[in-house]
């Protein structure tokens, strides 16, 4: 059985990263193209635009759920 110090060495001392993130569609989003996101805990929109699933149509200020995919995020849809 490993102890706490050994576990921290194995994991690099970093807490596990969540596969999901919450945020809002940028209030300045005009409804065309990929939207920028204001992630929870942040006050400004991301510099990057994020792809979304075809079943979701983004709108400014939508509360959204994102999933980590290949070093980035994909918008899964609106939280109702």
C-alpha positions in Angstrom: 0.0 0.0 0.0 1.3 3.5 -0.9 1.4 6.4 1.5 0.5 10.0 0.9 4.0 11.2 0.0 4.4 8.4 -2.6 1.0 9.2 -4.1 1.9 12.9 -4.4 5.2 11.9 -6.1 3.3 9.6 -8.6 0.7 12.2 -9.4 3.0 15.2 -9.4 1.2 16.6 -6.4 -1.6 17.9 -8.6 -5.3 17.4 -7.8 -7.1 15.4 -10.5 -8.6 17.6 -13.3 -12.3 17.4 -14.0 -13.4 16.2 -17.4 -16.2 18.9 -17.3 -16.3 22.7 -16.9 -19.1 25.1 -16.5 -19.4 28.6 -18.1 -21.5 31.0 -20.1 -21.6 31.9 -23.7 -19.9 35.3 -24.2 -22.5 38.1 -23.8 -21.2 39.7 -27.0 -21.8 36.5 -29.0 -23.8 37.4 -32.2 -25.1 34.0 -33.0 -22.7 33.1 -35.9 -19.6 30.9 -35.7 -18.0 29.4 -32.7 -18.6 31.3 -29.5 -16.2 32.4 -26.9 -16.8 31.3 -23.3 -16.7 33.0 -19.9 -15.7 30.1 -17.7 -17.0 29.9 -14.1 -14.6 31.9 -11.8 -13.5 34.1 -14.6 -14.7 37.6 -15.6 -13.7 37.8 -19.2 -14.4 35.7 -22.3 -11.8 33.3 -23.5 -9.6 34.3 -26.3 -10.4 31.0 -28.0 -13.7 30.0 -29.7 -15.1 26.6 -28.9 -16.9 24.1 -31.0 -20.3 22.8 -30.0 -22.5 19.8 -30.7 -24.9 20.1 -33.6 -28.0 19.6 -31.4 -27.2 22.8 -29.5 -27.6 26.4 -30.9 -25.5 28.8 -28.7 -27.0 32.1 -27.6 -25.4 34.9 -25.7 -25.4 34.3 -21.9 -26.5 30.6 -22.1 -25.3 28.6 -19.1 -23.3 25.7 -20.6 -21.5 22.5 -19.8 -18.2 21.8 -21.6 -16.2 18.5 -21.8 -12.5 18.2 -22.1 -11.5 16.7 -25.4 -7.9 16.5 -26.9 -6.5 19.3 -24.8 -9.4 21.7 -25.4 -13.1 21.8 -24.7 -16.3 21.1 -26.6 -19.6 22.7 -25.6 -22.1 19.9 -24.9 -25.2 22.1 -24.5 -27.2 24.5 -22.4 -28.0 23.9 -18.7 -31.7 24.4 -18.1 
